[in-house]
């Protein structure tokens, strides 16, 4: 298990250093493989969740990157100049991801950092298997609490 924790630690460091979309998705893919391995090798929920946390952080970072990219718009495929080079907008196919992945990752990136961390910690504290759902549920609970508070003040 020590070697798995070392790999997770390396993946966390690689994610912090990742500057390009391919670097981020590579870390995400490695974390996904570590999740699968931890589950298949019966290393326990903690090891599995460590890998899942890295994957979720990578997906969040990828979502942030996607939301800031210039995108191809149907047949109006424009080309722009970036640092003197002609660059065409990214398509999901060029990025190697699906529309569903893009949508989920951007949704994950839109979750405020505090709620993202709270979802991770709450899932870990409960001993649950981490997923995007734990984070989205945390966000939904906060939203519901805010709505209830507004009603109470009215």
N, C-alpha and C positions, 0 to 999 in steps of 0.2 A: 504494500500500500504506500510505502514511502516514495517509491519511484513514480506512482501515479500523482501524488501530491506535488512532487517536483515538476512533473509535466504540466500540471494545472498552474503552478506558480509561474512557469515559463510562458504559458499561454496568456496569463494575466499581464505579464510584462510586455509581451509582444503586442497585445491589444492596446496598451497605453502608448506604445511607440508607433503603432500603425498610422500611416498618413494617407494611404490610398484605399480605394474601395476593394481592390483585389487583396490587399494585405488584411483588411478587416474580415472579408469573407473567408480567407484562408484560416484565420484564427477561429472563426465561427465553425467551420467544417471540422477543425481539429477538436474543438470542444464537443461537438456533436458526436464525434467518434469516441471521445473519452467517456461521454455519457453512456453510449451503447456498451462500451467495454465494462464500465463500472457495474452496469446492470447485469450483463451476462456473466461477469466474474463474481457476482454476489459480494461486492465490496462494501455494500451498505448504502443507505440513503444519504448519509453525509458526503461520501465520495461522489455519488451521483449528482447531488445538489451543487457541489463545488463546480463540477464541470458544466452543469446547467446554468449556473450563475454567470460563468464566463461566456457561454453561448448567448444568453439574454443580453448581456452587456455589449457583445459584438453586434447582435441584431439591432440594438438601440443605436449604436454608433453608425451602423450601416444605414438605418432609417434616417438619421440626421443628414448623412451625406446625400442620400437619394433626394431628400426634400430640398436640398440646396442646388442640385444639378439642373442644368438646362436640359430639357427633354425634347425629343423629337415629337413633332405635332402632326400626326397623320401624314399626308402627302407634302406638307409644307416643311420639308426637311432642310433646315437652314444650317449654314456653316458659319462659324465665328472664329475670330482670331484671339488666341490666348498666348501671351508671351511670344508673339511673332509667328506662331504656328497655327495653321488652319485646323480647327477641331470641330467635329460634328457633334451635335447633342447626343447624349447617351440614350439608347433604347434598353429596355429590360433584357431583351435577347442578347445585346452586346455585353451587358453586365453579368449575364449567366444566371439570372433569377426570374422567377415567375411574377405575374401581376399580383397574385395572392401574397407571396413573400414580401414584395415591395409595399403593399398595403399594410400588412401586419407590422412590418418593421417601422414604417413611418408612424403608425398608430402608437407603437411602443415608444418611439422617440418623442412623441407628443406628451407622454405622461411626465408630469413634473418630477424632478430628481428625488424629492423627498418622498413622494408616493411610490416611486419605483423602488427605492431602498426599503421603505416600510413593507411593501409587498413581498420582497425577498426575505426580509427578516421575519415577518409574520409566518411565512411558509416554513422557514427553517425551524422556528420556535414550535410550530405545531407538528413538526416531523413529517410534513407533507412533501410530496414530490413537486419540486418547483416547475413552473410553467409560465407562459405568458398570461394565462388565466389568473394566476395568483396576483399578478401585478394589476391587471384590468379590474379584478374584483376589489382590490384595495382602493383603486381610483373611484369605482362606483360607490363604495361605502362612504368615502369622503364627500362625494357629490351629494349623496342622500343626506348625510349629516348637515351639510350646508343648507340644503333645501328645508330641512326640518327646523333648523335654527332660524331661518328667515321667517317661516310661518309662525314660530314662537314669538318673534319680535313684532309681528304685524298686529 
